[in-house]
């Protein structure tokens, strides 16, 4: 699976205003809402479901990366977006580090395989230090789009 | 669910230096005998959601309680069992056969604990199943 298969290009955000976990999730789902990827009446329910998952254990998996996610019946296919915070946000990460890169995923409840393939793509690409570093330095949504496109074309993974 | 093809390989050497070269590491200066234990176990993943983030995290938590190097093998992929990011790259769905391999002083108990974790479907935390 490639980034372009599940990342909504119009919902990508370069400079998060949020300064808390819940605000990050709210800001990212709002971007998906504006991009027409989730129904307006479901946003609150999606935010709550993602926060509930975070209570089980942070999805801040280290290296300044978090993958907040949930299953939700309001989507028919895997929906995702990317956001970058220049300063980093406290996300109760497993390694205690602040998080700069956020990959938010919403999956239909009956498609666990797609969720796994999206996670695989994210983790495989992020193992590349150059990709990780460039993404953290991205200043505009356009920068992020270009980096994801390059990653999809295997320009980072050897 | 576990095949019984566990194997324990133990090698001992009177000089640590010799063995450390054989294992591809830097030579060590200690002179006490070094024992390299290796344990291998085949398991089948029965979790309907596959090896997603939460079970990967539980696996890493358990794996890091052991000194041994832990690896998970799926077909021709071999990853560090103490890294969530690496485990996720396996895309292990329900029914995937995996091989667990531990190398180090507590290899056998590590394999035992990790195979049990997978066999019990990561059941330490019952609520993980629904929330991914």
Interface residues (C-beta under 8 A of the other chain):
Chain A: X49 X52 X53 X56 X57 X59 X61 X62 X63 X65 X67 X69 X70 X71 X94 X107 X112 X113 X115 X116 X117 X119 X120 X122 X123 X124 X126 X127
Chain B: X48 X49 X50 X51 X52 X53 X54 X57 X84 X85 X86 X88 X89 X90 X91 X92 X93 X94 X125 X127 X128 X130 X131 X132
